[in-house]
């Protein structure tokens, strides 16, 4: 079966990389590295934006100025980016790490032209550091990076199977929403993705697939348009 999307931005929640064993879990890293490897072997060109919620969620830090808290959160994404790069390279997957926060010797600066060139050559590109600015979520960073590398879609990996009319973790009666437009998403006030991110994606006709990413083969199925909810 052919891929529905060939070049994508995979937004990976930082929470999916942590476990009770620690904020950066070796098993989780290995799992997602294998998911990326499988998708790449199928012909996909993959860029990733990783969150930092497993390290620190800056907006939730009490008694911390938001600018400092958000900066800490962005640094958390850089830690995850370094870990993901290592996990991918262990599998022989060529990978580059670009960060919007300057960190010479650890990550290259964000460079859309270099990133597009790397994707065309079969390398995986990991983006860290969010947008480099406080008060902006990594969801928004993911949309911006997706547009900058000319991705055909943004795949938002989460812990739930897609979009629902209510929180499925709190209500077993929550009904799934298989498809809706960017405007409909915003009008309903759904919370699976940041509103600013969805608004920017809508302005540029960027499809978003929200899917459960922590199941074997889920990323490849999302690339084939077989799982998750579609915002388009």
Buried (B, 14 or more C-beta within 10 A) or exposed (E): EEBBBBBBBBBBBBBBBBBEEEBBBEEBBEBBBBBBBBBBEBEBBBBBBBBBBBBBBBBEBEEBEEEEBBBBBBBBBBBBBBBBBEBBEEEEBEBBBBBBBEBEEBBBBBBBEBBBBBBEEEBBBBBBBBBBBBEBBBBBBBBBBBBBBEBBBBBBBBEBBBBBEEEBEEEEEBEEBEEBEBEEBBEEEBEBBBBBBBBBBBEEEBBBBBBBBBEEBBBBBBBBBEBBBBBB
